[in-house]
Amino acid sequence: MSLDWMPRDNEQKDHLLHTDVHWGTEEPSVVYEKRPLTDPAGKEIKDLYVGWIRLNNPKQYNSYTTEMVKGVIAGFENSSLDRSIVATVFTGTGPFSFCTGGNTKEYSEFYSMRCDEYGQYMELFNHMVDSILACKKPVICRANGMRVAGGQEIGMACDITISSDLAIYGQAGPRHGSAPDGGSSDFLPWYLGIEDAMWNCISCEMWSAYKVKAKGLISKCLPVLKVDGKWVKNPTVILDKYVEDGEIVYGEFKQGDEFKEARALIKQHQTNADFELLDKEVNKMIWTLANLFPGCLIKSIDSIRAKKKFFWDYSKNYNRHWLAANMGGEAFLGFGAFNTKKITGQDTIDFVKFRQNIAACKPWDKDMFEEVLGKPKE
C-alpha cells in the first residue's frame, strides 16, 4: 500500500539556535568545529561529523569567562540539534589544561561584592551544565590537561572522559572562597565511594589521572609524553600496586627529589606533548558510537544521565543563590587572594587569623578583611 497520497513537506528545517556570534579563535574564546567522522582506517565518512567544542584560553589555563560560557552553551545546543553530528567532543587548547574553572580575574575584579551580578552569571553557568546534560549526542570529555574546580564540574557533566595521563583532578572551592556546588557535590557521590567523594570535594587535594581512573572517575588515561621517540607514562606518579601504611599507593604522586626530577622531565617535554594515543582512543570510541542505533543510543545515555541530573536539578537553583550571596564575603577574600598572588606572594588568606576574627565576633568589614589578606611585597 502506498502513502504517496499523504501531503508531505520535505524541505529541511533549521533547528540550530545560534550563529557563530558566540565563537571565535581569538583568546579567550570558544572554538566550535565540525570535523568529519572517520573510520578505523582514517577514511572520512561523507556527510557525518563530530562536533568539537574547545575552550580557548590557554594563558589562563582555559578558565572560562562569561562570554566563553555563552560559547559553550551555543556549541552544545548546536551540536545537539545538528542531524549530521554523531558525537560531541569537549576539550581545551594546549597540553596543560582542559579547564581550571571560572576566570578568577573576572570573579575577583568584577563579580566579587556584586552578588546580584554573580547570581546572573550563575544562571549562565547552570545553563552551561544543563546544555551538556541535555545534548542529544554522546559527549566525550577529552581531558587534555588539568581538570580542576569548575573544570572538574563541567567535565563530570560529560558522559565519558578520555584523559591525558598528565592531567590532575580536584576541587579548589573551600581553599579559594567557594563551594564546589556547580556539579561536584552532585556528581562525585555517583562516581566515587561516599568518603572518597567527600574528601575529594572538600580537601582541595589534587589527584592524578591514574588515581581517578583506578577509582572509576574517568574511563581511560593515556600517555602524551614522548622522550627519544618513546612513550613515557607520567613519571611523577607511582604506578606499582603496593601497600604502604595500610594504603594502596597506586596513582599517588611521588615525593621529594624523585618528584622534582620527574616534574623537570615533564616541563622539558610537555610543551611538545603528542596526543596521538589519546585521539586514537577518542576516535575509536566515536566509531563505536556511530555504529549503534542513534535513537536507542541517546535513550540509553539519557537514562544514565538522569541519575546525575536528579541531584543537579534538585540543587542548582538554591546553590545559585548561595553562591551569589557568598560573593560578598568569603569569595571576595578567596578570589581576591588568588588574583593578587603576584602582588602579595601568596594565593590564600591567613585562614587561622580569619577563624580567630570570627571567634571574636569581629564585623565582616574591610578592616577585618585587610587583616587576613596578604600584603604587597616590598
N, C-alpha and C positions, 0 to 999 in steps of 0.2 A: 504494500500500500504506500503510495507516495503522499508526502505532505507538502508538495510544491504549491498547493493552493493557498497555504497559510502566508499572510503578509510577513515579510522579514526585512529588517534594516541591517545591512551588512557593513555599513560604514563604522570603522573602529572609533571607539570613544577614548578620549584622552583623560585618564584618571589622575595624572600627575598634579600634585598640589603646588609645586614650587618650580620656578625657573632657576637659572643659575645665579640669582641675585645673592644667595647665601654662601656661594662657593667661590674660591679663588685659589691662587697659587702664591700670592704674597703673604709672608708671615706677619702676624699669626692668621691662620685661616683653616678652613676645612676643604680638603680636596675630594671631589666626588668623581669617580671614573667608572665607566662600563668597559670591562675587559672581556675579550672573547673567552667563552668556555673552551677548554682544551681537553682532549682525551689523554690516556696514559702515554701515548707516543708523542704528545705535544702538538698534535694536529688541532687547528682551530675548528670549532663546530659552528656552522653557519646559523646565524640569527639567534644564537643563545649566548648569554653573557653572565658575568659575575659582577655584582656591584661592590666597588671598593670605596670605603669611607675612611679617609686618612686625616688624623689630627696633625696639623702642620704648624707647630710652634716649638721647634727643637731647641731654640735658645733658652726657652723656659720649660724645658723637659715636657713639651707637649701638654702643658696645663691649658685648660680651656677658658677662653674669655667669654664674655656674654655673647658676642657675635658668633663665636665658634659653636656655642651651644645651639644657636639657631641653625647653623650649618649642619650639625649632626642630626637634628630633628628633620631638616629638609632631606638630608641624604637617606635616612631610614624610611621616611614616608614615600619618597620617590622609588626607592628600591622595592619597597613593599608592593607598590601599585604598578610596577613595570612588568608586563607579562613576559618579557623576554629574559628576565633575570632569574637565574636558578638558585643563587645563594648570595649572601652578603658577607663581606669581609670587613672587619673593623680593626684598624691598625693605626700606627703613628709613624711619623717621619724619623728616619735615622736609626742608629744602632743602640741608643742609650735608653730611650724611654717610650713606652706605649702612652702612658699618661700619668701625671702626678696630681691630678685633680683640678680643682678650681684655681684660677690665676691669683696667687697670693698678693701680688702687687695691686691688682684691681680690688680684691677683697679689702686690703688694708687701707688703700688710699681713697677709695670711693665708698664701698658698701659699709665699712665699719662706722658705727654711730648713725647710720641711715637705715634703721631697722625696716621701715616700710619698703624702701627700695630693694633691700635684700630679700624681703618676702616676695616681691615681684620677680626677682631673679630666680628664686626657688620655684616659682611657678614654671619658669622655663626649664629649670633643671629637672623637675618632676616630669615634664613633658618629654624631655630627652630620654629618661629611663623608660617611660611609657612607650616611646616610639621604638625602642629596641625590643621590649617585651611584646609589642603588638605587630612587629614586622612579619608579614606573611611569606617570608623566605627564611630559611635557616640562617642563623647569624653565628659566624666564627670570629672569635677574638684572636687575632694574630698578634700575640704579645711580643713585640719586637724588642722590648726592654722593660724597665721597671714599671710595675703596675701598683700604684700606691694611692692611698686616700680615695678621693673621688674617682680616680682612675681605676682603682680596685672595684669600686661600686659599679661603674658602667661596664667594666669587664665581666663582672659576675652576672650582670643582666643578660649577657650574650648566652648562646646555647652551649657552645663548646669552645675551649681555649687550646690553641697550639702555641707553645711558648719557646722563645729563646732561652737556653739554659743559663744565660747571664742575667735574666730578669729577676728582680726581687719583688716580693709581695707583702703588703701590710697596710696598716692604717696610721694616720697621723693626728686625728682629731683631738683626743684628750691631751696631747702634748702641745698642740698649736691652737687651742682655743675653740674647738668644736666637738661634735659627736658624730660618729660615722652613721648618721641617720639618712644618708642618701641611698641606702640599699644594703649596706654591710650588716647592720643589725637585723635586717630582714632575711638576707640571703645566707649569711655564714652558717646559721644553725641547720640549713638544708644540706650544706656541703660537708660540714665537719661535725665531729662529736661536740656536745654542748659545751664542754670545758675548753676544748681547743678553740671553738667559736668565740667563747667569752674572752680568752686570753688574747687571741689574735685581734679582737675588736677593741680591747681597752689598753693593751700594753704598749702599742706603737712599736712593737718589735718587728723587724724585717725578717721574712722567711725566704729561703732560696726557692728557685723553681723546682729543684729536686725534692725539697721538703714538702711543698704544696702538692706536687704530683703524688708523692707517697701517701699523703693524707686525703687524696681524692678531690682536691680543689680545682685541678686542671686535668686535661686529658693526656697531653704529651709535652715533653720538652726536648729540644734538640740542640746540639752544639752549633755555634755560629763562628767560633774562632778557628782560624787556620794558621798553623805555625809550621813553616818549612813545608807547605803543601799538605799537611796532615791535620785532620780534625782533632781539636783538643777540647775535652769537656771542661766545664767551669772549674778552674784549678783552685778556687777559693773554698770549695765545698768538699766535705768528707763524703766519699762515695762508697766506702766499705760499710757493710752492715754488721756493726758490732755494738755491744752494750757497754756503757761506761756509767758508773754510779747509778745503775738501775734504769738508765735511759738509753733508748736506741738513738745513736748519734748520726745515722744516715741522713744526709741532706743538711746537716748543721754546718755553719761556717767554721773554718779553721781559725786558730788563734795565733797571736804573737807574730814572730818573724815569718813563720810559714804563710800566714795570711798576707802580710805585707809583700812578700816576694810574689805571691800569686796575683795580688792586685796590680803590681808593677807589670807583670806579663800581660794582663788584660788591658791595662792602659796603653801598652805598646801596640796592641793589635786590634783593639775594639773598633777604632775609627774605620778600619777596613773589614769589619765583620762581613761574613759571607752567609747569606740567608738561603742558600741553595737547598739544604736539607729541610729547613722549615717550610719553604714554599712548596717543595715537592709533597710534603705531608698535607699542607693545606689543599693543594690541587687534587691529591688522591682522595681526600675526604669529600671535596666538592663533586668529583666524578661519581663517587658512590651515591651521593645525594641526587645527582642528575639522573641516575638510573633507578629511580623509585617513582611511584605514582605521586604526583605533586599534591593532590588533594589529601590522600591518605597520609603523606609525609607531614603536611602542616597541621593536620588534625592531631597527629601523634605528638608533634612538637608543642602545640598549644596545651595539650593535656599535661605534659611535664611542666611547662612554664606556669600553669595555673597554680602550682604549689608555691612557687616563688611569688607570684602575683598576689596570692591571698594576703600575705602579711605586708607586702609592699603597698597594696591598695588600702589595707586597713590603717597603715601608719603614716602614709606620705603626707596627708593634709595637716594633721596635728604636728608632725615633725617640721613641716614648713613653717608653722607659726612659732615654734620654739626656736628654730634656727634663726629666724628673723629677730626675735627678741634678744637672743644671745649676742647679736652683733653690737649691742650697746654695753657689753660687759667683757666677759672672758674672751670672746672672739676679737674684740678691739685690741686686747693685750696680746693674745697669741699670734694673730696675723701681723700685728704691728711689730712684734719682736722678730718674727721671721723675715719680714720685709726690710728691716733696718739692720740686719746682721752684719752687713759690710760697714756700717757706721759704728756699731757698738762692739762687734766681735763676738756676739752671742746670738743664738737664734731662738732662745726661750727666755721666759721671765724667771725671776727668783721665786720658785714655787713655795719654798719654805716661808719666806717673808710674806708672800701673799696669804698663805694659810694663817700666819700669825696675825696679820691685819684683820682677817675675817674673824678670828677668835677674839680679837679685841674690839669687835663691832665697829671698826672704822668705816666711815662712809665710802662708797664706791665713787670717788671723785678723782679729779686729775692729780691731786696731791698724792692720793693713795696709789694711783697707777704709776706715777713717776717713781715712787719708792721701789717698785718691783721690776720696772723695765731697765734694761742695760743703759749705760751712759755712753755718749760718744767718746771714741778713743781720742787721746791727745794727738 
